[in-house]
Amino acid sequence: VDDAIIVIENVERLMSQEGLSPREASFKAMEEVTGPVIAIVLVLSAVFIPVAFLGGLSGQMYQQFAITIVVSVIISGVVALTLTPAL
């Protein structure tokens, strides 16, 4: 969700500050935020994926949590880069 908010806020900023049309603002915003959104997804994945390999009883609980977080972060990044610019 946060990734989509970043994209939408950047498009709105470009429309108000630079007077761009929604289409032009979307293209320019995606040029600006594609790298940071991908970086956010990779960093959060790099933090939570190793947690999925912890051993023991608590490791099993952390494993479910880590996998859930990683999958949701990846879905959020994909949605932010593909569907959100169309809004």
Secondary structure, 3 states (H helix, E strand, C coil): CHHHHHHHHHHHHHHHHHCCCHHHHHHHHHHHHHHHHHHHHHHHHHHHCHHHHCCHHHHHHHHHHHHHHHHHHHHHHHHHHHCHHHC
